[in-house]
């Protein structure tokens, strides 16, 4: 498989490594030249591209076939750049903080997943997050991943514990993802397994990150701080640093999509950042959900983001029309709630309307979610 991708990304044109942060911007005419050359299987790498790839750390590819070096993606008129795809609701853990709530182990057959991925590609998306549930719990994860890779996505796999089977090892060695994102729930078996409710899960986590390091896959640990592991925050950061992995710390938790407040009840005291499962836009006013990115659930229904699951559109039956639908849905769903009309900070509020509505359904609204106190009198 090619090590680089050439793609339009919103209003820019990129050359990007498939497994690292290496990349460069190119001019529109250079991009169109590569699109044209890609139609000829015998076309060789242009001299300007060979020089650029060498600067990016590639071996000298002068005179090599273009199709063996770089995957050139055709432009899309739809204008999306990112998508997340929840390929399964199956999960090997029973985490107390999970915003999905009751999971029904639903997923499409492999051919259905492939059709979803084709639609995501046609929308223009370059970045793809494969998530779940636990995506590696899907029986056809490797086949799904390989197909997504062949379509030219920069892929992030979000997982809780890397199930390092030989089949998975072979797949990710041959076609490494842009990043693995692995959730960390504690620095000890006691704290970790109190949250996951699965004995032995901490051992599997440690085996998984050692496996990722051995394969030299770019990895980030998402450190989830709860009341069970708050005293281990520094120790969890130390695990990431010892492994040489990037890290992000999350301490805010969302209610379940059904409005259950159990995840909030395991939140550590004094949390003030964005919830796990949500997006991290700096302001609700800047949210591009349904306009620049979207989410697809395990049944193939598209919604504007992971937290705003309704209304949704059947991506497989609606086809290209689904993308016009999701833009219309976004405009409606992201309208400020009526109760927010009198808020003095509504123009700079970090919470979008779907997030506010989710907490309102749960009956518990942390201070960082609604700083004005207008949403509900009940505050954590």
Kinemage of the C-alpha trace (Angstrom):
@kinemage 1
@onewidth
@group {chain A} dominant
@subgroup {mainchain}
@vectorlist {calphas} color= white
{ca unk a 1} P 0.000 0.000 0.000
{ca unk a 2} L 1.112 3.575 -0.633
{ca unk a 3} L 2.783 5.437 2.242
{ca unk a 4} L 1.317 8.833 1.320
{ca unk a 5} L -2.066 10.305 0.456
{ca unk a 6} L -2.790 13.328 -1.704
{ca unk a 7} L -6.189 14.853 -1.034
{ca unk a 8} L -8.279 17.943 -0.965
{ca unk a 9} L -9.134 18.856 2.637
{ca unk a 10} L -11.786 21.573 2.883
{ca unk a 11} L -10.217 24.464 0.932
{ca unk a 12} L -6.645 23.133 1.034
{ca unk a 13} L -4.667 20.431 -0.776
{ca unk a 14} L -2.446 18.085 1.210
{ca unk a 15} L 0.285 15.510 0.890
{ca unk a 16} L 0.126 13.459 4.096
{ca unk a 17} L 1.860 10.422 5.536
{ca unk a 18} L -0.562 7.637 6.384
{ca unk a 19} L 1.147 6.719 9.665
{ca unk a 20} L 2.704 9.904 11.049
{ca unk a 21} L 2.160 13.649 11.346
{ca unk a 22} L 4.427 14.362 8.364
{ca unk a 23} L 2.781 16.314 5.565
{ca unk a 24} L 2.796 19.416 3.392
{ca unk a 25} L 0.418 21.771 1.614
{ca unk a 26} L 0.473 21.876 -2.182
{ca unk a 27} L -1.025 24.219 -4.756
{ca unk a 28} L -4.328 23.475 -6.445
{ca unk a 29} L -2.652 23.091 -9.852
{ca unk a 30} L -0.213 20.548 -8.400
{ca unk a 31} L -3.105 18.594 -6.934
{ca unk a 32} L -4.989 18.624 -10.241
{ca unk a 33} L -1.823 17.462 -12.007
{ca unk a 34} L -1.640 14.438 -9.691
{ca unk a 35} L -5.353 13.701 -10.193
{ca unk a 36} L -4.760 13.689 -13.934
{ca unk a 37} L -1.643 11.508 -13.695
{ca unk a 38} L -3.424 9.031 -11.433
{ca unk a 39} L -5.628 8.018 -14.370
{ca unk a 40} L -2.538 6.549 -16.035
{ca unk a 41} L -1.276 3.481 -14.177
{ca unk a 42} L 2.132 3.865 -15.845
{ca unk a 43} L 2.621 7.503 -14.794
{ca unk a 44} L 5.778 8.164 -12.788
{ca unk a 45} L 6.282 10.448 -9.804
{ca unk a 46} L 6.800 14.074 -10.958
{ca unk a 47} L 10.170 15.548 -10.044
{ca unk a 48} L 8.642 18.213 -7.795
{ca unk a 49} L 6.769 15.527 -5.819
{ca unk a 50} L 9.875 13.333 -5.508
{ca unk a 51} L 11.759 16.308 -4.053
{ca unk a 52} L 8.924 17.074 -1.642
{ca unk a 53} L 8.624 13.486 -0.399
{ca unk a 54} L 12.373 13.333 0.141
{ca unk a 55} L 12.139 16.447 2.329
{ca unk a 56} L 9.363 14.693 4.237
{ca unk a 57} L 11.669 11.801 5.039
{ca unk a 58} L 10.771 9.395 2.259
{ca unk a 59} L 13.282 7.402 0.280
{ca unk a 60} L 14.131 8.657 -3.198
{ca unk a 61} L 11.117 7.774 -5.379
{ca unk a 62} L 12.330 9.436 -8.580
{ca unk a 63} L 11.182 7.457 -11.621
{ca unk a 64} L 8.872 5.173 -9.619
{ca unk a 65} L 5.260 4.602 -10.596
{ca unk a 66} L 3.017 7.230 -9.006
{ca unk a 67} L 0.400 4.649 -8.029
{ca unk a 68} L 2.925 2.703 -5.926
{ca unk a 69} L 4.022 5.777 -3.938
{ca unk a 70} L 0.968 7.922 -3.279
{ca unk a 71} L -2.792 7.410 -3.281
{ca unk a 72} L -4.432 10.361 -5.030
{ca unk a 73} L -7.995 11.014 -3.885
{ca unk a 74} L -10.418 12.668 -6.272
{ca unk a 75} L -12.129 15.875 -5.105
{ca unk a 76} L -15.654 15.833 -3.706
{ca unk a 77} L -18.184 18.623 -4.127
{ca unk a 78} L -19.779 17.826 -0.760
{ca unk a 79} L -17.197 19.600 1.387
{ca unk a 80} L -16.889 17.306 4.420
{ca unk a 81} L -13.470 16.576 5.910
{ca unk a 82} L -13.906 14.282 8.908
{ca unk a 83} L -16.169 11.453 10.028
{ca unk a 84} L -16.430 8.989 12.874
{ca unk a 85} L -17.870 5.532 12.242
{ca unk a 86} L -19.096 3.383 15.105
{ca unk a 87} L -18.702 0.035 13.380
{ca unk a 88} L -20.196 -1.994 16.248
{ca unk a 89} L -21.932 -1.573 19.591
{ca unk a 90} L -20.298 -4.739 20.899
{ca unk a 91} L -17.890 -4.192 23.771
{ca unk a 92} L -15.763 -6.408 25.983
{ca unk a 93} L -16.124 -4.008 28.938
{ca unk a 94} L -19.083 -2.765 31.000
{ca unk a 95} L -17.689 0.672 31.824
{ca unk a 96} L -19.724 2.640 34.352
{ca unk a 97} L -18.973 5.933 32.569
{ca unk a 98} L -19.975 4.886 29.022
{ca unk a 99} L -22.167 7.492 27.351
{ca unk a 100} L -23.691 4.865 25.030
{ca unk a 101} L -25.574 3.333 27.958
{ca unk a 102} L -27.176 0.001 27.137
{ca unk a 103} L -25.418 -1.441 24.090
{ca unk a 104} L -27.365 -3.798 21.840
{ca unk a 105} L -24.358 -5.334 20.035
{ca unk a 106} L -25.683 -4.082 16.710
{ca unk a 107} L -23.626 -3.790 13.540
{ca unk a 108} L -23.996 -4.087 9.792
{ca unk a 109} L -22.640 -7.069 7.844
{ca unk a 110} L -19.292 -6.485 6.142
{ca unk a 111} L -20.833 -5.450 2.822
{ca unk a 112} L -22.973 -2.894 4.624
{ca unk a 113} L -19.908 -1.469 6.362
{ca unk a 114} L -18.141 -1.208 3.024
{ca unk a 115} L -21.065 0.721 1.567
{ca unk a 116} L -21.001 3.129 4.517
{ca unk a 117} L -17.266 3.687 4.040
{ca unk a 118} L -17.747 4.382 0.323
{ca unk a 119} L -20.359 7.012 1.180
{ca unk a 120} L -18.018 8.620 3.719
{ca unk a 121} L -15.284 8.749 1.076
{ca unk a 122} L -17.672 10.260 -1.480
{ca unk a 123} L -18.474 13.013 1.030
{ca unk a 124} L -14.821 14.113 0.806
{ca unk a 125} L -13.752 12.962 4.269
{ca unk a 126} L -10.011 12.489 4.658
{ca unk a 127} L -9.918 11.791 8.398
{ca unk a 128} L -11.798 8.755 9.691
{ca unk a 129} L -12.180 7.643 13.281
{ca unk a 130} L -13.153 3.977 13.610
{ca unk a 131} L -14.839 3.526 16.966
{ca unk a 132} L -17.523 1.542 18.805
{ca unk a 133} L -18.486 0.008 21.242
{ca unk a 134} L -15.164 -1.651 21.001
{ca unk a 135} L -14.287 -1.701 17.285
{ca unk a 136} L -11.860 -4.599 17.679
{ca unk a 137} L -14.747 -6.701 19.040
{ca unk a 138} L -16.317 -6.695 15.579
{ca unk a 139} L -15.719 -10.102 13.934
{ca unk a 140} L -14.845 -8.433 10.626
{ca unk a 141} L -12.792 -5.536 12.011
{ca unk a 142} L -9.677 -6.402 9.995
{ca unk a 143} L -11.624 -6.669 6.733
{ca unk a 144} L -13.411 -3.387 7.498
{ca unk a 145} L -10.138 -1.663 8.366
{ca unk a 146} L -8.358 -2.929 5.262
{ca unk a 147} L -11.194 -1.690 3.057
{ca unk a 148} L -11.176 1.738 4.731
{ca unk a 149} L -7.414 1.907 4.235
{ca unk a 150} L -7.773 1.071 0.542
{ca unk a 151} L -10.150 4.039 0.149
{ca unk a 152} L -7.454 6.470 1.240
{ca unk a 153} L -8.507 7.597 4.712
{ca unk a 154} L -6.159 8.792 7.434
{ca unk a 155} L -7.464 6.419 10.096
{ca unk a 156} L -7.613 6.683 13.863
{ca unk a 157} L -8.683 3.531 15.712
{ca unk a 158} L -10.255 4.280 19.101
{ca unk a 159} L -10.028 1.271 21.384
{ca unk a 160} L -10.002 0.345 25.079
{ca unk a 161} L -7.709 -2.655 24.930
{ca unk a 162} L -5.718 -3.804 21.936
{ca unk a 163} L -6.533 -7.417 21.193
{ca unk a 164} L -3.206 -8.285 19.595
{ca unk a 165} L -4.181 -11.276 17.482
{ca unk a 166} L -1.854 -12.372 14.698
{ca unk a 167} L -4.455 -11.352 12.104
{ca unk a 168} L -4.608 -7.841 13.552
{ca unk a 169} L -0.822 -7.675 13.877
{ca unk a 170} L -0.399 -8.581 10.218
{ca unk a 171} L -3.017 -6.035 9.112
{ca unk a 172} L -1.647 -3.078 11.081
{ca unk a 173} L 1.961 -3.938 10.256
{ca unk a 174} L 1.192 -3.920 6.529
{ca unk a 175} L -1.146 -0.913 6.678
{ca unk a 176} L -0.422 1.152 9.806
{ca unk a 177} L -3.107 3.589 10.954
{ca unk a 178} L -2.461 7.284 11.391
{ca unk a 179} L -3.009 6.775 15.126
{ca unk a 180} L -4.249 4.361 17.757
{ca unk a 181} L -6.168 6.086 20.541
{ca unk a 182} L -6.311 3.879 23.634
{ca unk a 183} L -8.410 4.693 26.695
{ca unk a 184} L -6.708 4.438 30.095
{ca unk a 185} L -8.995 4.019 33.114
{ca unk a 186} L -6.531 3.694 35.987
{ca unk a 187} L -2.937 3.084 37.025
{ca unk a 188} L -3.802 -0.001 39.093
{ca unk a 189} L -5.919 -3.084 38.546
{ca unk a 190} L -8.259 -2.018 41.353
{ca unk a 191} L -9.172 1.398 39.937
{ca unk a 192} L -9.156 0.272 36.308
{ca unk a 193} L -11.377 -2.762 36.862
{ca unk a 194} L -13.741 -0.949 39.212
{ca unk a 195} L -14.660 1.199 36.215
{ca unk a 196} L -14.636 -1.489 33.505
{ca unk a 197} L -16.245 -4.150 35.740
{ca unk a 198} L -14.164 -6.802 33.978
{ca unk a 199} L -11.505 -8.744 35.946
{ca unk a 200} L -8.199 -8.967 34.117
{ca unk a 201} L -8.871 -5.929 31.925
{ca unk a 202} L -5.932 -3.944 33.355
{ca unk a 203} L -3.543 -6.746 32.429
{ca unk a 204} L -4.963 -6.799 28.889
{ca unk a 205} L -4.523 -3.023 28.649
{ca unk a 206} L -0.837 -3.279 29.566
{ca unk a 207} L -0.283 -6.125 27.116
{ca unk a 208} L -2.020 -4.089 24.437
{ca unk a 209} L 0.090 -0.955 24.773
{ca unk a 210} L 3.276 -3.037 24.840
{ca unk a 211} L 2.071 -4.644 21.607
{ca unk a 212} L 1.430 -1.218 20.041
{ca unk a 213} L 4.887 -0.012 21.074
{ca unk a 214} L 6.519 -3.124 19.635
{ca unk a 215} L 4.751 -2.542 16.310
{ca unk a 216} L 5.846 1.129 16.431
{ca unk a 217} L 2.311 2.341 15.799
{ca unk a 218} L 1.693 5.993 16.603
{ca unk a 219} L -0.369 5.855 19.807
{ca unk a 220} L -2.122 8.290 22.119
{ca unk a 221} L -3.526 7.457 25.543
{ca unk a 222} L -6.817 9.092 26.466
{ca unk a 223} L -6.611 9.282 30.256
{ca unk a 224} L -10.130 9.136 31.723
{ca unk a 225} L -10.201 10.594 35.245
{ca unk a 226} L -13.029 9.339 37.507
{ca unk a 227} L -13.668 9.204 41.226
{ca unk a 228} L -12.084 5.744 41.217
{ca unk a 229} L -8.718 6.848 39.847
{ca unk a 230} L -8.434 10.603 40.587
{ca unk a 231} L -5.600 9.931 43.047
{ca unk a 232} L -3.723 8.136 40.235
{ca unk a 233} L -3.838 10.985 37.721
{ca unk a 234} L -0.074 11.579 37.844
{ca unk a 235} L 0.596 7.850 37.721
{ca unk a 236} L -1.544 7.502 34.577
{ca unk a 237} L 0.320 10.379 32.939
{ca unk a 238} L 3.560 8.624 33.907
{ca unk a 239} L 2.406 5.459 32.078
{ca unk a 240} L 1.961 7.437 28.861
{ca unk a 241} L 5.305 9.192 29.278
{ca unk a 242} L 7.130 5.946 30.036
{ca unk a 243} L 5.753 4.395 26.856
{ca unk a 244} L 6.625 7.477 24.809
{ca unk a 245} L 2.966 7.944 23.827
{ca unk a 246} L 1.091 11.201 23.365
{ca unk a 247} L -1.649 11.764 25.937
{ca unk a 248} L -4.802 13.710 26.655
{ca unk a 249} L -6.578 13.928 29.995
{ca unk a 250} L -10.388 13.929 30.199
{ca unk a 251} L -12.255 14.407 33.452
{ca unk a 252} L -15.718 15.484 32.324
{ca unk a 253} L -18.276 12.756 31.688
{ca unk a 254} L -21.571 12.792 29.791
{ca unk a 255} L -24.918 11.313 30.743
{ca unk a 256} L -25.866 8.358 28.602
{ca unk a 257} L -27.578 9.037 25.302
{ca unk a 258} L -30.792 7.857 26.956
{ca unk a 259} L -30.451 10.472 29.704
{ca unk a 260} L -29.148 8.261 32.516
{ca unk a 261} L -26.946 10.229 34.928
{ca unk a 262} L -24.891 7.235 36.159
{ca unk a 263} L -21.742 8.347 34.251
{ca unk a 264} L -21.891 11.741 35.965
{ca unk a 265} L -22.062 10.011 39.339
{ca unk a 266} L -18.621 8.455 38.775
{ca unk a 267} L -17.084 11.782 37.744
{ca unk a 268} L -14.220 13.036 39.896
{ca unk a 269} L -14.853 16.108 42.041
{ca unk a 270} L -13.997 19.460 40.453
{ca unk a 271} L -14.072 18.360 36.803
{ca unk a 272} L -14.288 21.217 34.356
{ca unk a 273} L -13.389 19.981 30.864
{ca unk a 274} L -15.346 18.546 27.968
{ca unk a 275} L -17.162 15.220 28.387
{ca unk a 276} L -15.833 11.946 27.082
{ca unk a 277} L -17.752 11.149 23.922
{ca unk a 278} L -18.342 14.761 22.962
{ca unk a 279} L -16.392 17.094 20.740
{ca unk a 280} L -13.930 19.718 21.946
{ca unk a 281} L -14.885 22.827 20.024
{ca unk a 282} L -13.895 25.978 21.931
{ca unk a 283} L -17.370 27.449 21.543
{ca unk a 284} L -20.774 26.168 20.548
{ca unk a 285} L -20.895 29.023 18.042
{ca unk a 286} L -17.979 27.497 16.113
{ca unk a 287} L -19.373 23.968 15.998
{ca unk a 288} L -19.209 22.451 12.510
{ca unk a 289} L -21.105 19.248 13.313
{ca unk a 290} L -23.145 18.222 10.292
{ca unk a 291} L -21.375 20.797 8.142
{ca unk a 292} L -17.720 19.748 8.126
{ca unk a 293} L -17.918 16.433 9.971
{ca unk a 294} L -20.508 13.841 10.938
{ca unk a 295} L -20.978 10.550 12.777
{ca unk a 296} L -22.337 7.213 11.542
{ca unk a 297} L -23.689 4.677 14.032
{ca unk a 298} L -23.478 0.893 13.919
{ca unk a 299} L -26.714 0.585 11.917
{ca unk a 300} L -25.555 2.983 9.191
{ca unk a 301} L -27.521 5.999 10.372
{ca unk a 302} L -25.780 9.359 10.075
{ca unk a 303} L -26.132 12.118 12.664
{ca unk a 304} L -24.290 15.383 13.204
{ca unk a 305} L -22.082 14.088 16.050
{ca unk a 306} L -21.759 11.365 18.665
{ca unk a 307} L -23.907 13.169 21.244
{ca unk a 308} L -26.665 14.415 18.915
{ca unk a 309} L -28.105 11.120 17.647
{ca unk a 310} L -31.511 12.434 16.670
{ca unk a 311} L -32.655 13.311 14.059
{ca unk a 312} L -30.595 10.935 11.940
{ca unk a 313} L -30.508 9.818 8.310
{ca unk a 314} L -30.146 6.336 6.828
{ca unk a 315} L -26.939 6.774 4.870
{ca unk a 316} L -27.390 3.633 2.783
{ca unk a 317} L -30.928 4.296 1.575
{ca unk a 318} L -30.677 8.082 1.165
{ca unk a 319} L -27.315 8.026 -0.611
{ca unk a 320} L -25.904 11.414 -1.615
{ca unk a 321} L -29.127 13.145 -0.534
{ca unk a 322} L -28.254 12.204 3.044
{ca unk a 323} L -25.530 14.851 3.112
{ca unk a 324} L -27.951 17.644 2.243
{ca unk a 325} L -30.272 16.213 4.909
{ca unk a 326} L -27.557 16.270 7.583
{ca unk a 327} L -26.694 19.899 6.857
{ca unk a 328} L -30.354 20.849 7.286
{ca unk a 329} L -30.541 18.807 10.486
{ca unk a 330} L -27.435 20.558 11.803
{ca unk a 331} L -28.941 23.989 11.333
{ca unk a 332} L -31.979 22.935 13.331
{ca unk a 333} L -30.288 20.904 16.077
{ca unk a 334} L -27.604 23.501 16.805
{ca unk a 335} L -30.090 26.324 17.360
{ca unk a 336} L -29.817 27.700 20.920
{ca unk a 337} L -32.290 26.271 23.406
{ca unk a 338} L -35.122 28.621 24.342
{ca unk a 339} L -33.912 28.772 27.924
{ca unk a 340} L -30.540 30.088 26.701
{ca unk a 341} L -32.004 33.266 25.189
{ca unk a 342} L -31.384 35.267 28.347
{ca unk a 343} L -27.844 33.995 28.960
{ca unk a 344} L -25.143 36.671 29.105
{ca unk a 345} L -22.402 34.336 27.813
{ca unk a 346} L -24.339 32.548 25.072
{ca unk a 347} L -21.969 33.836 22.395
{ca unk a 348} L -18.990 32.197 24.115
{ca unk a 349} L -20.641 29.165 25.703
{ca unk a 350} L -18.510 25.997 25.417
{ca unk a 351} L -21.636 23.825 25.389
{ca unk a 352} L -23.614 23.248 22.192
{ca unk a 353} L -27.376 22.763 22.258
{ca unk a 354} L -27.273 18.940 21.929
{ca unk a 355} L -24.898 18.733 24.869
{ca unk a 356} L -27.096 21.014 26.984
{ca unk a 357} L -30.196 19.020 26.057
{ca unk a 358} L -28.474 15.757 26.991
{ca unk a 359} L -27.651 17.000 30.480
{ca unk a 360} L -31.117 18.495 30.879
{ca unk a 361} L -32.665 15.071 30.217
{ca unk a 362} L -30.449 13.560 32.905
{ca unk a 363} L -31.614 16.067 35.505
{ca unk a 364} L -28.058 16.937 36.540
{ca unk a 365} L -26.159 19.869 35.050
{ca unk a 366} L -22.522 20.391 36.136
{ca unk a 367} L -21.351 23.989 36.442
{ca unk a 368} L -18.949 23.679 33.504
{ca unk a 369} L -21.843 22.663 31.236
{ca unk a 370} L -24.130 25.601 32.076
{ca unk a 371} L -22.167 28.369 33.756
{ca unk a 372} L -25.126 30.743 33.935
{ca unk a 373} L -27.388 28.362 35.877
{ca unk a 374} L -30.313 29.029 33.513
{ca unk a 375} L -30.653 25.469 32.255
{ca unk a 376} L -31.720 23.764 35.487
{ca unk a 377} L -31.769 24.712 39.151
{ca unk a 378} L -30.244 21.338 40.040
{ca unk a 379} L -26.451 21.673 39.895
{ca unk a 380} L -23.665 19.250 40.726
